[in-house]
Amino acid sequence: MRKLKVKYIGERAVDIPNSYKIFMDVLPEKIYEVLSIENGWYRIIDESEEDYLYPPENFEEVTENEQEIRRAV
């Protein structure tokens, strides 16, 4: 079974309405492996080396061709 890989396309900081700004430990354009999908959110290991849930609208699925190109660079 192929693992889902996604590329982060969101911002480093996200405003939470009526709350505060959170800073996410994911890097723009970096590819991450999705460990699981829980309540529609992606569980990934981020730059803190811990696994957290992230909203899928901040990511785009990466095709196998894109993965191969990144490995060659």
C-alpha positions, 0 to 999 in steps of 0.5 A: 500500500502506497503511503500518502505524501503531502507538500505543505502549502500553507503559512507558518503562522495561522490566526485562530479566530477569537483566540491567538496566533499559532506557529506551525512546525512545518516548512513551506514546500516540504514533503511530509508523510501522512501517518494517519487521517483522523477526523479529516486531519493529517497526522504528520511528524513535523520539524519538532520531530513530534506527530501532530494533526494538521488541516488538509487544506494547508497541504497538497497531495504529492504524486510519485513523479514529484517525489522522484524529481525531488530525490534527483535534485 
